[in-house]
Amino acid sequence: MDSKGIIMWVGLIIACAVIYFVSRRMKKQIEEEGIETTGVISRIVDASSDPTEVSYHCYVRFRTQEGEDIEALLSNYRDDLEEGQQVRIKYHPKYKENARLI
């Protein structure tokens, strides 16, 4: 493998590591400092690119303490969720586009 290939692999590994650690930090902040509220599952989207794979993105609508209506990606989707269902969630004011089920 030439040096250009090695540099590209190292760059990819670093980018993946950064995404992983930012995601973990955001999850931790939501768990520790998050605000609890009730939301409604607004849509469930098939996110799989491979027909043999099953993967979904689930979105929830809720109102923040400031009165702002938000549609956020639910980071801990469960198979028993349905569109229109009310759920208890936690969100962080800094990361309103991401929510977690309680």
N, C-alpha and C positions, 0 to 999 in steps of 0.2 A: 504494500500500500504506500502510495507516495505521501509527501508531507501535506499536500492540499486535502487529501482524503482524511488524514488523521485530524487535521484542524477542523474539518467539517464535523467529524464524529464527536470531537471534544466539545465543540460549540453546541451540538444537539444535546449532549449529555448535560451540559451546564444549563441550557434552556429548560430541559425537563426538570432538573433539580430546583431551579428557581420557581417554576410553576407549582411544583409539589410543596415547597416550603411556604409560598405565599398562600396557597390553598389551606394548608394546615393552620397557619396563623389566623386566617380569616375565620375558619371553623372554631378555633379556640376563643377568639374574641366574641363570636356570636354566642357560644355556650356560656361564657363568663359574664359578658356585659349586655347580652341581647335583651330586647324588649319583647315581652309576650303579648300576643294578640290573636284574634280569630281571623282566619282567611277562608277563601273559597277556592277550590281547585278550578282554575279557569280553562285549562287545556292540558291534554296529555298527547305528546307528539312522538311518533316512532322515530327514533334517532339512529337506528342501525343502518349501516351502509351495506351490510352483508345479509342476504335473505335467510341465512342459517342462524343468524345472531338475533337476540331479542334485547333491545335497549330502548328506553323511553326517557324523554325529558318531560317533567311535570312542572306546570306553572301554577302559581297561587296568586290571587288578588287579595290585597288587604289595604287598610288605611293606616298610615303612620300616626304617631301622636300629634304631629303637626297638621294632620288633615289631608295629607298628600295620598292620592290613590296610586298604588304601585302594583305592577305585575312582576313577580320575582320567580326565578328558577328555584325549585325545591331541591335541595341538595341530598336529601335522604328519602327518595321515592320508595313507596311500598306498593306491592301488587294489588292491595285491596282498595286503593284510592280510585274515585270516580269523579268525572267532571260534575261540578255543582255541589260537591260535598264540602261541608264546613269542617275545618281542621284548626287545631291550635298550633301556632308556629312561634318561632323566635326569629327576630331580625336585628341587625345592628344598624344604627342610624348612618354609619359610614358606608355600609355595604347593603343598601336597601334592595338591590336587585338579586340578592341571595337570601333564602330563608331556610329554616330547618324545622321539621316537625318536632313537637314536644312529646 
